[in-house]
Amino acid sequence: MNNSLVSCDKCSLRFTPRLQKNKSQGIEETFFKCPKCKEKYTCFYTDKEIRRKQREMKKHQDRIRRAKTPDQKAEHYRTYQKEKDRLQIQMKNLREKVEKNL
């Protein structure tokens, strides 16, 4: 989280979040807790398919950086954006599914 400061909604403490992960039944939750009151904030959930797509997204970013021409860079960027949009929808759907079952 790049040393960003956040404020706890419950106790108003400002702090730098320390990301933690919890994995259950193939779904990994990334979250942080307020060090004072222990209020929990979920950042996102991933499953095996989402984690695979995240690795693919890193490959797309590398292709953008290594592109030799502006046209190649633009093409790789368009592909990256399409995949990113699909991934965001998939992550949103997973979050809704997980939180519905809590």
Secondary structure per residue as TSV (DSSP state, phi and psi in degrees):
chain	resnum	aa	ss	phi	psi
A	1	M	-	360.0	12.6
A	2	N	T	55.6	39.4
A	3	N	T	57.4	29.5
A	4	S	-	-72.0	144.9
A	5	L	-	-93.6	139.9
A	6	V	E	-126.2	161.0
A	7	S	E	-115.8	132.5
A	8	C	-	-70.5	131.0
A	9	D	T	-68.8	-24.7
A	10	K	T	-87.3	-49.1
A	11	C	T	-115.1	-3.8
A	12	S	-	72.0	7.4
A	13	L	-	-64.5	135.9
A	14	R	E	-96.6	130.0
A	15	F	E	-154.9	162.9
A	16	T	-	-91.0	118.3
A	17	P	-	-67.2	145.3
A	18	R	-	-113.4	108.7
A	19	L	-	-66.5	139.2
A	20	Q	E	-129.4	160.4
A	21	K	E	-130.8	144.4
A	22	N	E	-135.5	125.3
A	23	K	E	-116.1	129.4
A	24	S	E	-145.2	127.5
A	25	Q	T	52.6	39.2
A	26	G	T	82.9	-4.8
A	27	I	E	-104.5	125.3
A	28	E	E	-104.6	126.5
A	29	E	E	-102.1	129.3
A	30	T	E	-107.4	127.0
A	31	F	E	-152.5	174.0
A	32	F	E	-143.5	161.0
A	33	K	E	-125.2	148.4
A	34	C	-	-66.8	128.6
A	35	P	T	-68.3	-19.2
A	36	K	T	-89.4	-57.5
A	37	C	T	-103.7	-6.3
A	38	K	-	71.2	15.8
A	39	E	-	-58.5	134.7
A	40	K	E	-102.3	136.0
A	41	Y	E	-124.6	114.3
A	42	T	E	-83.7	127.7
A	43	C	E	-84.1	-50.9
A	44	F	E	-168.3	167.3
A	45	Y	E	-119.6	147.6
A	46	T	E	-135.9	152.8
A	47	D	-	-121.7	-177.4
A	48	K	H	-56.8	-44.0
A	49	E	H	-66.3	-42.5
A	50	I	H	-64.4	-42.4
A	51	R	H	-63.9	-35.1
A	52	R	H	-64.7	-44.2
A	53	K	H	-66.0	-34.4
A	54	Q	H	-63.5	-39.2
A	55	R	H	-63.9	-39.6
A	56	E	H	-63.6	-37.6
A	57	M	H	-61.9	-37.7
A	58	K	H	-63.5	-37.1
A	59	K	H	-65.1	-39.6
A	60	H	H	-62.7	-40.9
A	61	Q	H	-62.3	-40.0
A	62	D	H	-63.0	-41.0
A	63	R	H	-62.9	-38.4
A	64	I	H	-62.9	-46.6
A	65	R	H	-63.9	-35.9
A	66	R	H	-89.1	-4.1
A	67	A	-	-58.0	137.2
A	68	K	S	-90.3	-23.8
A	69	T	S	-125.6	158.0
A	70	P	H	-59.4	-35.5
A	71	D	H	-65.5	-41.8
A	72	Q	H	-63.7	-43.2
A	73	K	H	-61.2	-44.0
A	74	A	H	-64.2	-41.7
A	75	E	H	-64.7	-46.3
A	76	H	H	-63.7	-36.7
A	77	Y	H	-67.0	-42.0
A	78	R	H	-59.6	-44.5
A	79	T	H	-62.0	-44.9
A	80	Y	H	-58.0	-47.0
A	81	Q	H	-62.8	-41.9
A	82	K	H	-61.9	-46.0
A	83	E	H	-66.0	-37.8
A	84	K	H	-63.1	-43.8
A	85	D	H	-61.9	-42.7
A	86	R	H	-63.9	-41.3
A	87	L	H	-64.7	-41.2
A	88	Q	H	-61.9	-40.4
A	89	I	H	-64.7	-44.0
A	90	Q	H	-62.3	-41.3
A	91	M	H	-67.7	-38.6
A	92	K	H	-62.8	-44.5
A	93	N	H	-62.9	-41.2
A	94	L	H	-64.2	-43.2
A	95	R	H	-58.8	-46.4
A	96	E	H	-61.2	-42.9
A	97	K	H	-63.2	-46.9
A	98	V	H	-65.0	-47.8
A	99	E	H	-72.2	-23.2
A	100	K	H	-67.6	-32.8
A	101	N	T	-90.7	4.4
A	102	L	-	-78.3	360.0
